[in-house]
Amino acid sequence: MSRPSFQSQQAGLAGNIEFAFAFVSWMQSRRTPATPSDLLDRFGMCRATAYRYLRRYRDAFGQEGRNGATH
């Protein structure tokens, strides 16, 4: 018996594309960089998935994750 994915448990999100938009919007609205624990709390995903999403986000948007700004 397989466990339902965390994406299917998100209310109001119909599919992967909508989840991706919600995830990127949430990441860009943060004042501080997200941690895996933040993703666990917000989206209910497992730790390995949280690290994978953070890595892919940083690969796509740069190390800082916010318009290439350095602090």
C-alpha positions in Angstrom: 0.0 0.0 0.0 1.5 3.3 -1.0 1.4 6.4 1.0 -0.3 9.5 -0.6 2.2 12.2 -1.7 2.3 15.4 0.3 1.2 17.3 -2.8 -2.1 15.4 -3.0 -2.7 16.4 0.6 -2.4 20.1 0.0 -5.9 21.7 0.0 -6.7 23.8 -3.1 -3.8 22.6 -5.2 -5.0 20.6 -8.2 -1.6 19.4 -9.5 2.1 19.6 -9.7 2.3 22.9 -11.6 0.0 24.6 -9.1 2.1 23.3 -6.2 5.3 24.5 -7.9 3.9 28.0 -8.2 2.7 28.0 -4.6 6.2 26.7 -3.5 8.1 29.3 -5.5 5.8 32.1 -4.3 6.2 31.1 -0.7 10.0 30.8 -1.0 10.2 34.3 -2.6 8.0 35.9 0.0 10.3 34.8 2.9 12.6 37.3 4.5 15.1 34.5 5.6 16.2 31.5 3.6 14.0 28.5 4.1 15.3 25.4 6.0 14.2 21.8 5.5 12.3 22.1 8.8 10.3 25.1 7.4 9.2 22.9 4.5 8.3 20.1 6.8 6.1 22.4 8.8 4.6 24.2 5.8 4.0 21.4 3.3 4.2 18.2 5.4 6.9 16.7 3.2 9.6 14.3 4.4 13.1 15.6 5.1 14.7 14.1 2.0 12.0 15.7 -0.2 12.6 19.1 1.6 16.3 18.9 0.8 15.6 18.0 -2.8 13.2 20.9 -3.3 15.6 23.4 -1.6 18.4 22.2 -3.8 16.4 22.5 -7.0 15.1 25.9 -6.0 18.6 27.2 -5.4 19.8 25.7 -8.6 17.1 27.5 -10.5 17.2 30.9 -8.7 20.7 31.1 -7.4 22.4 30.4 -4.1 20.7 33.2 -2.3 17.3 32.4 -3.8 16.3 36.1 -4.0 17.1 37.9 -7.2 20.8 37.1 -6.7 21.1 39.6 -3.9 24.0 39.0 -1.5 23.9 39.8 2.2 
